[in-house]
Amino acid sequence: MAQPHRIVVGLGFGDEAKGATVDHLCAQGGVSAVVRFSGGAQAAHNVVVGDVHHTFRQFGSGTLAGVASYLSQHVLVSPEALAVEAEELAALGVEDPLGLVAVSPDALVVTPVHRAANRTREDLRGDGRHGSCGLGIGETQWYALPETAGDAAIRVRDCLDSAGLRTKLMALVDFYAPLLAQGTHDVPSVREMAVDLLEFGAAVAIVPDAAYLRSAAERGSLVFEGSQGVLLDEWRGFHPHTTWSTVTPSPAQALLAEAGLERGEVWGATRAYATRHGAGPFPTQDPALAALLPEPHNGYGEYQGSWRVGHLDLVLLEYAARVCRASGGLDRVTVSHVDVVEAAGGRVGVARGYASLPLGDLEDLEHQERLTRALLGVRPRVEALEGDVADVISGALGVPVGSVAYGAARADRVGAAAAQAA
């Protein structure tokens, strides 16, 4: 029986092992493509296969399993990051990495100007930073809004039109000149950026979403790879500490529907404990856990801020599950870092029922700001975590376990049946 199309989303603030989950699904065979459907190069999806480790940013996390990548219209494409990552993958033995990539003509392009503007804004906020990876993702989305620049925004299709591209780049530089004058971040010349973007346009396959998905679905199932987590979603996260992307399952389900394909099965990813990078509410944070929960692939980032850890938070997980059900569904949960919690010897606990978090109306940022203030003020009671942590999470969310990871490597992740037998 053919596998269904699957959609992997994070149920936290990011760093929930979405990439490792995608790699696990692809390694089982029968997958024709990994489809990115949100975010951009700020993704940091770690995949470990034997002695090989790679942090996926623009490529899909099925690349080490030999699966092609598609960057849909909802992805912010950074040609510079894509080129750097292609070189890294080639060094790991991936043959012709760019030959594995196709890109939507409608995807927005992140330029060095957007990145410099992003960093300048965060620098100017001082201690009031919103939290950012400093890679220009939100700035690119904002510039593309109708009330900002609208049609002047640069999309992948513009990288095939030399004259039009230069016109848009000049408008971009002029628009951001007053902001960039307040900062210290330099940008290349219009000529340099145009050369790089035209080279990018010639190096990758540019294919419309529906056409690519229909063709790929004829060869196997699709795995949709999300970015960040739904607690950072632009409309359902806790404003202003959010991303500028819709990271719920809805964009992936819409892409499938537009291509005339069946609904995707949604896999919600979470760690066995809570994590967060940088600013924003984090009710169960416990600095004492940092020494007990080793983290080889995450740390301090100049714009991201510090790596933070906390106890398992069922209130936020249940909120994330409701967000998913309201925007594409939730069919399974996949739990990672179980080995880390077990090694902590009972010192990682669980918080339940300390707050009520209604969804509110979509695009109601005032509601999300109220939730942010409420979460900043709570001090939940942490109880002992009893029983199998994957079962605890599965029971709280009301969905079966899809897979469980007892380590960082592909070999450490097992399907539900194997997890139950362990």
CORFEN-V314976 format. One record per pair of residues at least 12 apart in sequence whose ideal C-beta (glycine too) atoms are under 8 Angstrom apart, sorted by sequence separation. I is the first residue (numbers start at 0). J is the second residue. D is the distance in whole Angstrom. If there is no record, write none. Layout:
BEGIN
I J D
I J D
END
This chain:
BEGIN
21 33 6
43 55 8
44 56 8
51 63 7
84 96 8
85 97 5
121 133 7
232 244 8
233 245 6
235 247 7
251 263 6
294 306 6
402 414 5
403 415 7
7 20 5
42 55 7
43 56 6
57 70 7
118 131 8
139 152 8
232 245 6
233 246 8
401 414 7
402 415 7
7 21 5
42 56 6
46 60 5
117 131 6
153 167 5
172 186 7
232 246 5
294 308 8
356 370 6
389 403 5
401 415 6
41 56 8
42 57 8
48 63 5
85 100 8
118 133 5
152 167 8
153 168 7
227 242 5
231 246 7
232 247 6
248 263 7
400 415 5
403 418 4
40 56 5
44 60 5
81 97 8
117 133 6
151 167 6
226 242 8
272 288 7
292 308 5
399 415 6
402 418 7
405 421 8
7 24 8
40 57 5
46 63 6
117 134 7
172 189 6
227 244 7
229 246 6
248 265 5
356 373 8
39 57 7
117 135 4
120 138 7
153 171 7
226 244 6
228 246 7
229 247 5
400 418 6
5 24 6
57 76 7
81 100 7
114 133 7
116 135 7
117 136 7
151 170 5
227 246 5
289 308 6
354 373 6
400 419 8
57 77 6
114 134 6
115 135 8
117 137 7
151 171 7
169 189 6
226 246 6
272 292 6
288 308 5
354 374 7
114 135 4
117 138 4
168 189 5
225 246 6
276 297 7
288 309 7
35 57 8
113 135 3
116 138 5
148 170 7
288 310 7
21 44 7
57 80 5
58 81 8
112 135 8
148 171 8
225 248 8
274 297 8
277 300 8
284 307 5
285 308 7
354 377 5
18 42 8
22 46 5
35 59 6
56 80 6
57 81 5
111 135 8
114 138 8
165 189 6
168 192 6
276 300 7
284 308 7
285 309 5
353 377 6
2 27 8
19 44 8
34 59 7
109 134 7
110 135 7
113 138 4
168 193 6
223 248 8
277 302 8
284 309 4
285 310 6
354 379 8
18 44 3
19 45 7
22 48 7
33 59 3
58 84 6
62 88 6
76 102 6
109 135 5
113 139 5
148 174 7
225 251 7
277 303 5
278 304 6
281 307 6
283 309 4
353 379 4
2 29 5
17 44 6
18 45 6
19 46 6
32 59 7
33 60 6
57 84 6
58 85 8
109 136 7
276 303 5
277 304 3
282 309 7
283 310 4
353 380 7
1 29 7
2 30 7
18 46 5
19 47 7
33 61 4
56 84 6
63 91 8
165 193 5
168 196 8
223 251 4
276 304 6
277 305 7
281 309 6
283 311 7
14 43 8
16 45 8
32 61 8
33 62 8
55 84 8
74 103 7
80 109 8
110 139 8
113 142 7
142 171 7
164 193 6
276 305 7
283 312 5
311 340 8
350 379 4
389 418 6
6 36 8
58 88 7
63 93 7
70 100 7
76 106 5
78 108 7
109 139 5
276 306 6
277 307 8
282 312 6
350 380 7
30 61 6
62 93 6
68 99 6
69 100 8
70 101 7
72 103 4
75 106 7
76 107 7
77 108 8
108 139 7
223 254 8
276 307 7
350 381 5
351 382 7
67 99 5
68 100 5
69 101 5
70 102 5
71 103 5
74 106 5
75 107 5
76 108 6
77 109 4
79 111 7
107 139 5
142 174 7
161 193 7
164 196 6
274 306 7
275 307 5
282 314 7
349 381 7
350 382 7
33 66 5
35 68 7
66 99 8
67 100 7
68 101 7
69 102 8
70 103 6
72 105 4
73 106 8
75 108 8
76 109 7
107 140 7
164 197 7
274 307 7
282 315 7
325 358 6
348 381 4
349 382 6
30 64 8
32 66 6
33 67 7
34 68 8
35 69 7
53 87 7
62 96 7
67 101 7
69 103 8
72 106 5
75 109 5
221 255 8
274 308 5
275 309 8
348 382 6
349 383 8
25 60 8
31 66 7
32 67 5
33 68 5
34 69 5
35 70 5
36 71 5
39 74 6
40 75 7
53 88 7
71 106 7
273 308 7
274 309 7
348 383 6
349 384 5
25 61 3
30 66 5
31 67 7
32 68 7
33 69 7
35 71 6
37 73 5
38 74 7
39 75 3
70 106 6
107 143 6
161 197 6
272 308 6
273 309 4
311 347 7
313 349 6
314 350 6
322 358 7
348 384 5
18 55 5
24 61 8
32 69 5
34 71 6
36 73 5
37 74 7
38 75 7
39 76 7
40 77 4
62 99 6
240 277 8
272 309 7
273 310 6
310 347 6
311 348 7
312 349 8
313 350 7
314 351 7
321 358 6
347 384 6
21 59 7
22 60 5
26 64 5
35 73 8
36 74 7
39 77 6
53 91 6
58 96 7
158 196 5
240 278 6
272 310 6
273 311 6
310 348 5
311 349 4
312 350 5
313 351 5
314 352 7
318 356 4
345 383 7
21 60 4
22 61 6
25 64 4
35 74 5
157 196 8
158 197 6
221 260 8
240 279 3
272 311 5
273 312 5
310 349 6
311 350 7
313 352 8
314 353 6
345 384 7
21 61 6
25 65 8
40 80 4
51 91 6
223 263 6
240 280 7
271 311 7
310 350 6
314 354 6
19 60 7
22 63 6
25 66 5
39 80 8
40 81 8
58 99 7
158 199 6
159 200 5
315 356 8
18 60 4
22 64 6
58 100 7
158 200 3
212 254 6
216 258 7
221 263 8
237 279 6
273 315 7
314 356 7
349 391 7
17 60 7
110 153 7
153 196 8
212 255 7
237 280 6
216 260 5
292 336 8
340 384 7
351 395 8
107 152 6
108 153 4
155 200 7
209 254 8
213 258 5
107 153 7
108 154 6
159 205 7
208 254 6
212 258 4
213 259 7
293 339 7
107 154 6
108 155 6
213 260 7
269 316 6
292 339 5
106 154 6
107 155 8
209 257 5
212 260 6
292 340 8
340 388 6
105 154 6
106 155 5
108 157 7
156 205 7
208 257 7
209 258 4
104 154 7
105 155 7
108 158 7
155 205 6
208 258 7
209 259 8
104 155 5
105 156 7
291 342 8
292 343 7
337 388 6
103 155 6
104 156 4
267 319 7
291 343 4
337 389 6
102 155 5
267 320 7
80 134 8
334 388 7
288 343 8
291 346 6
292 347 7
334 389 4
112 168 8
267 323 6
291 347 7
77 134 7
332 389 8
77 135 8
110 168 7
120 178 7
123 181 6
265 323 6
288 346 7
334 392 6
112 171 5
116 175 5
119 178 6
123 182 7
288 347 7
334 393 8
75 135 8
112 172 6
115 175 8
119 179 6
122 182 6
332 392 6
75 136 5
110 171 7
122 183 8
332 393 6
116 178 6
119 181 6
265 327 6
267 329 5
112 175 5
116 179 6
119 182 3
265 328 5
269 332 7
271 334 6
75 139 5
115 179 6
118 182 7
119 183 8
263 327 8
265 329 5
266 330 7
267 331 7
268 332 8
269 333 8
270 334 7
271 335 7
272 336 7
332 396 6
75 140 7
119 184 6
265 330 5
266 331 5
267 332 5
268 333 5
269 334 6
270 335 5
271 336 5
314 379 7
118 184 5
262 328 7
264 330 5
265 331 7
266 332 7
267 333 7
269 335 7
270 336 5
271 337 5
332 398 5
334 400 7
337 403 6
338 404 8
112 179 8
115 182 7
264 331 7
266 333 5
268 335 7
272 339 7
283 350 5
312 379 8
329 396 7
331 398 6
332 399 8
333 400 7
337 404 7
338 405 4
271 339 7
272 340 6
282 350 7
330 398 6
331 399 6
332 400 6
333 401 5
334 402 8
335 403 8
336 404 7
337 405 5
338 406 5
40 109 7
115 184 4
271 340 4
329 398 6
331 400 7
332 401 6
333 402 5
334 403 5
335 404 4
39 109 6
114 184 8
115 185 7
331 401 3
333 403 7
334 404 7
115 186 5
282 353 7
310 381 5
333 404 8
282 354 8
311 384 6
338 411 7
112 186 5
310 384 8
111 186 5
247 322 6
248 323 6
252 327 4
272 347 5
111 187 6
247 323 6
251 327 7
252 328 8
271 347 7
316 392 7
320 396 5
249 326 4
311 388 7
320 397 8
335 412 8
248 326 6
249 327 5
313 391 8
317 395 6
320 398 8
76 155 6
247 326 4
248 327 3
313 392 8
316 395 6
317 396 7
78 158 8
112 192 8
247 327 6
248 328 6
311 391 8
316 396 6
111 192 6
245 326 8
248 329 8
311 392 8
110 192 6
313 395 5
331 415 8
230 315 6
110 196 8
235 322 5
108 196 7
230 318 8
230 319 6
229 319 5
232 322 7
41 132 4
228 319 7
235 326 8
280 371 6
279 371 7
282 374 6
41 134 5
229 322 5
40 134 5
229 323 6
280 374 4
39 134 7
41 136 5
280 375 5
282 377 5
40 136 8
282 378 8
283 379 6
285 381 8
39 136 5
282 379 5
38 136 7
283 381 7
39 139 8
102 203 5
104 205 5
101 203 7
102 204 7
103 205 8
104 206 8
105 207 8
141 243 7
100 203 5
101 204 4
102 205 6
103 206 7
104 207 6
105 208 7
140 243 4
100 204 7
101 205 7
102 206 8
103 207 7
139 243 8
140 244 7
97 202 5
101 206 5
103 208 5
137 242 7
97 203 6
136 242 7
137 243 4
136 243 6
103 211 8
136 244 7
101 211 6
129 239 5
130 240 5
129 240 6
296 407 7
295 407 7
79 195 7
78 195 6
82 199 7
271 388 5
78 196 6
81 199 7
271 389 7
78 198 8
78 199 4
271 392 8
81 203 8
235 358 7
269 392 6
238 364 5
241 367 8
234 361 6
234 362 5
238 367 4
239 368 7
267 396 7
234 364 8
237 367 6
238 368 5
236 367 7
240 371 7
267 398 7
235 367 7
239 371 8
234 367 7
237 370 6
238 371 6
237 371 4
266 401 5
72 208 6
69 206 8
71 208 5
237 374 6
69 211 5
69 212 8
69 215 7
130 276 7
131 277 8
130 277 4
67 215 7
130 278 4
128 277 8
129 278 7
130 279 6
128 278 6
66 222 8
61 222 6
59 222 8
61 224 8
60 224 6
59 224 6
133 300 8
132 300 7
133 301 7
75 244 8
133 302 3
132 302 6
133 303 8
73 244 7
131 302 5
132 303 6
73 245 7
131 303 7
130 303 7
128 302 8
130 304 6
128 304 7
73 250 5
34 212 7
32 211 8
71 250 8
44 224 7
73 254 8
121 302 6
32 215 4
71 254 6
31 215 5
42 226 5
118 302 7
31 216 7
41 226 7
42 227 7
117 302 8
41 227 8
31 218 4
32 219 8
34 221 6
36 223 5
38 225 8
39 226 7
31 219 3
33 221 8
34 222 7
35 223 8
36 224 7
37 225 6
38 226 3
30 219 5
31 220 7
32 221 6
33 222 5
34 223 5
35 224 5
36 225 7
37 226 5
38 227 6
29 219 5
30 220 5
31 221 7
32 222 8
33 223 8
34 224 7
37 227 7
29 220 6
30 221 7
33 224 5
35 226 7
30 222 5
25 222 6
24 222 5
21 222 6
41 242 8
21 224 5
38 242 7
39 244 8
18 224 7
38 244 5
17 224 6
37 244 4
17 225 6
37 245 6
38 246 7
17 226 8
37 246 5
4 216 7
13 226 8
15 228 6
37 250 6
13 227 5
14 228 8
36 250 5
5 220 7
7 222 7
12 227 8
13 228 5
36 251 4
4 220 5
5 221 8
6 222 8
7 223 7
9 225 6
12 228 5
2 219 8
3 220 7
4 221 5
5 222 5
6 223 4
7 224 6
8 225 4
9 226 8
11 228 4
34 251 7
1 219 8
2 220 4
4 222 7
5 223 7
7 225 6
9 227 6
10 228 6
11 229 8
12 230 5
13 231 6
36 254 6
1 220 6
4 223 7
6 225 7
9 228 3
10 229 6
11 230 6
12 231 6
8 228 8
9 229 7
10 230 8
34 254 7
8 229 6
9 246 7
8 246 7
8 247 7
8 248 6
6 248 5
24 266 8
54 296 7
52 296 8
6 251 4
6 252 7
20 266 6
20 268 5
4 255 6
17 268 5
45 296 4
16 268 6
15 268 4
43 296 8
15 269 5
16 270 7
43 297 8
15 270 6
4 260 7
14 270 7
4 261 7
6 263 4
8 265 6
10 267 4
3 261 7
4 262 8
5 263 6
6 264 7
8 266 7
9 267 8
10 268 6
11 269 6
4 263 4
5 264 5
6 265 5
7 266 5
8 267 6
9 268 5
10 269 4
11 270 7
15 274 8
3 263 7
4 264 7
5 265 8
6 266 7
8 268 7
9 269 7
14 274 5
3 264 5
5 266 6
7 268 6
13 274 8
11 273 7
12 274 7
13 275 8
14 276 7
11 274 7
12 275 4
13 276 7
11 275 8
12 276 7
12 279 7
12 281 8
14 297 6
11 315 7
11 316 8
10 316 6
11 319 7
10 319 4
10 320 7
10 323 7
20 333 5
8 323 6
20 335 8
19 335 7
16 333 8
16 335 4
15 335 7
16 336 7
6 327 7
10 332 7
7 333 8
49 408 7
47 407 5
48 408 7
49 409 8
47 408 4
48 409 5
49 410 8
45 407 7
47 409 7
46 409 7
23 402 6
20 402 7
26 409 6
19 404 6
23 409 6
22 409 6
16 404 6
19 407 7
23 412 5
19 409 7
20 412 8
19 412 6
END
